């Protein structure tokens, strides 16, 4: 785990890396329009878009940004959750913590999650929220999050639960 270097995503090439990891891990369809949109989102809050590099190779990434309210699963599924980004928001929302399959269970996800927690602290948010896939709840709990609310489904990624941490 100590060899993982985390860098903030700042350029179009980084948007492509994060987008391609989303495609590889979640099965989303990715094209140039998707890259453009990811770069637009990244540009609005660089601190929350990060890439994990192992020996210079991108093997993980995470997306987080401020949101005003915690949306319901119906609201999330009706549009693009990245559109919920808000400048003066109440919550720091961690949308994705993703690690390429062959590198999982080595502590890289925890390192990304802790980086996002520190980013929230740096920006003085009092509460962090995220959606945890049912099978990943233990990872979030290990980092100090508590789950709340009802289970729901986001796209075809499986059963999800909201998690939160009060800072």
Beta strands, then each sheet from edge to edge (+ up, - down):
strand 1: 4-8
strand 2: 49-54
strand 3: 57-67
strand 4: 91-99
strand 5: 127-133
strand 6: 146-153
strand 7: 159-166
sheet 1: 1+ 2- 3+ 4- 5- 7+ 6-
end
